[in-house]
Amino acid sequence: MKTVDARGLSCPEPVILLRKAMASKESAYTVLVDNAVSKENVTRAAQHQGYKVSVSEKDGEYTLSITR
């Protein structure tokens, strides 16, 4: 499982980092973001590629678990 740490980045950078990670064709990824817009955009991008996304939030940071 690859982890993408996109905290501190604004869109579209988190989505671009996720797409680069997805080039490895793994079945699961974890993405860390620190704003709601990035959370929504990464979720949408992953779902568009056929992945399921679950989100947890703690202290304003989001952890997105992305699986096939």
Helices and strands as residue ranges (DSSP letters): E 2-5, H 13-22, E 28-33, H 36-48, E 52-58, E 61-67
